[in-house]
Amino acid sequence: MTRVDFYLLAEDAKTSRTDFACQLAETIWRRGHQLYIHVADEQQASELDSRLWSFKPEAFVPHGLLNAHPPSPVEIGWQDDPGNHHDVLLNLDLKVPTHFSRFKRVAEIIDATEAVKIPKRADWKFYKERGYPIHTHDLRSR
C-alpha cells in the first residue's frame, strides 16, 4: 500500500514550498529513488524546472520534464499519466492526482498559508479515509 508523508513547513513565503521541494527532491534522488514531481500545470513545471537548476549552487539533481528524451531520474509533469513512474511521487498540486496509488510513496508539502493548508487538509482526510498509512514530519519548530 502507498505510504503518504506530509511535511509541515513553518514559512509562509511563496517560495518556501518550492525550495523545500527542491531539497526533498535532492534527498530522494541521492537515496537512489526515481522521483516524479506532480504539479498543477505547465507553467508551474517550467518554474520548478528552473528552480531545480539554481536552488543550491553545489547541488545537481538530474531532472527534466516528463516525456523528455532522454528520461531523467527526476521528472516533472502535470499530465494525468505519470509515464513509467512507480517509486516516489512528490505532489505539489493542490489536489490528489488520480494516479497516486501506483506509487510506493507520496510526499505532500504543506506551508503555513491558508491557500495550501485548506486543500491539503482535505487531501489528508482523503488518504486517511481510504486507509493509507500517513506519516507527518513537523518541520515548524526547526
C-alpha positions as CSV (number, residue, x, y, z in Angstrom):
1,M,0.0,0.0,0.0
2,T,1.2,3.5,-0.8
3,R,2.8,5.4,2.2
4,V,1.9,9.1,2.4
5,D,4.3,11.6,4.1
6,F,3.1,15.1,4.9
7,Y,5.8,17.7,5.5
8,L,4.6,20.7,7.6
9,L,6.6,23.9,7.0
10,A,6.7,27.0,9.1
11,E,7.4,29.5,6.4
12,D,4.6,31.2,4.7
13,A,6.6,32.7,1.8
14,K,5.5,31.6,-1.6
15,T,8.9,30.1,-2.4
16,S,9.2,28.0,0.8
17,R,7.2,25.2,-0.6
18,T,9.2,25.2,-3.8
19,D,12.5,25.5,-2.0
20,F,11.7,22.6,0.3
21,A,10.5,20.5,-2.7
22,C,14.0,21.1,-4.3
23,Q,15.7,19.9,-1.1
24,L,13.5,16.9,-0.8
25,A,13.9,16.0,-4.5
26,E,17.7,16.1,-4.0
27,T,17.4,13.9,-0.9
28,I,15.1,11.4,-2.6
29,W,17.4,11.2,-5.7
30,R,20.6,10.8,-3.6
31,R,18.9,7.9,-1.8
32,G,18.6,6.1,-5.2
33,H,14.9,6.6,-5.9
34,Q,13.1,7.6,-9.1
35,L,11.0,10.6,-8.5
36,Y,8.0,12.0,-10.2
37,I,7.0,15.6,-9.2
38,H,3.4,16.3,-10.0
39,V,2.5,20.0,-10.4
40,A,-0.7,21.8,-11.4
41,D,0.2,22.9,-14.9
42,E,2.9,23.5,-17.5
43,Q,3.8,26.9,-16.0
44,Q,4.5,25.5,-12.6
45,A,6.5,22.7,-14.2
46,S,8.7,25.2,-16.0
47,E,9.2,27.3,-12.8
48,L,10.2,24.2,-10.8
49,D,12.5,23.0,-13.6
50,S,14.3,26.4,-13.5
51,R,14.4,26.4,-9.7
52,L,16.0,22.9,-9.5
53,W,18.9,24.2,-11.6
54,S,19.6,27.0,-9.2
55,F,18.3,26.2,-5.7
56,K,21.7,25.3,-4.3
57,P,24.9,26.1,-6.3
58,E,26.7,23.0,-5.2
59,A,23.8,20.7,-5.9
60,F,22.9,18.8,-9.0
61,V,19.6,17.0,-9.4
62,P,19.3,15.3,-12.8
63,H,15.8,16.3,-13.9
64,G,13.6,17.2,-16.8
65,L,10.0,17.4,-17.9
66,L,8.0,14.2,-18.3
67,N,8.4,12.5,-21.7
68,A,11.6,14.5,-22.5
69,H,14.4,12.5,-24.2
70,P,16.4,11.1,-22.6
71,P,14.3,10.4,-19.5
72,S,15.7,11.6,-16.1
73,P,15.7,10.1,-12.6
74,V,13.6,13.1,-11.5
75,E,10.8,14.1,-13.8
76,I,8.2,16.9,-13.5
77,G,4.8,16.6,-15.0
78,W,1.2,17.8,-14.8
79,Q,-0.4,15.2,-17.0
80,D,-2.9,12.5,-15.9
81,D,-0.4,9.8,-16.8
82,P,3.0,9.9,-15.0
83,G,4.6,7.6,-17.5
84,N,6.6,4.7,-16.2
85,H,7.0,6.1,-12.7
86,H,6.0,3.9,-9.7
87,D,8.5,4.7,-6.9
88,V,8.1,8.2,-5.3
89,L,5.6,10.9,-6.1
90,L,6.1,14.4,-4.8
91,N,2.8,16.1,-5.2
92,L,2.9,19.9,-5.5
93,D,-0.6,20.2,-6.9
94,L,-3.3,21.3,-4.5
95,K,-5.3,18.1,-5.2
96,V,-4.5,14.4,-5.0
97,P,-3.6,13.1,-8.5
98,T,-5.7,10.2,-9.7
99,H,-2.6,8.1,-10.2
100,F,-1.2,8.4,-6.7
101,S,-1.8,4.8,-5.7
102,R,0.5,3.4,-8.2
103,F,3.5,4.8,-6.3
104,K,5.2,3.3,-3.3
105,R,5.4,6.6,-1.6
106,V,3.7,10.0,-1.8
107,A,5.1,13.2,-0.4
108,E,2.9,16.2,0.3
109,I,4.3,19.6,1.4
110,I,2.2,22.0,3.5
111,D,3.3,25.5,4.2
112,A,1.6,28.0,6.6
113,T,-0.6,29.7,4.0
114,E,-4.3,29.1,4.1
115,A,-4.3,28.6,0.3
116,V,-2.3,25.5,0.8
117,K,-3.4,24.3,4.2
118,I,-7.1,24.1,3.3
119,P,-6.9,21.8,0.3
120,K,-4.1,19.7,1.9
121,R,-6.3,19.1,5.0
122,A,-8.9,17.7,2.6
123,D,-6.1,15.6,1.0
124,W,-5.1,14.3,4.4
125,K,-8.7,13.3,5.1
126,F,-8.9,11.7,1.6
127,Y,-5.9,9.4,2.3
128,K,-6.9,8.7,5.9
129,E,-10.5,7.6,5.0
130,R,-9.1,5.2,2.5
131,G,-6.7,3.6,5.0
132,Y,-3.4,4.8,3.6
133,P,-0.6,4.9,6.2
134,I,0.2,8.6,6.9
135,H,3.4,9.9,8.4
136,T,3.8,13.5,9.5
137,H,7.1,15.4,9.5
138,D,6.6,18.6,11.5
139,L,9.4,21.0,10.5
140,R,7.8,24.0,12.1
141,S,10.0,24.0,15.2
142,R,13.3,23.8,13.3
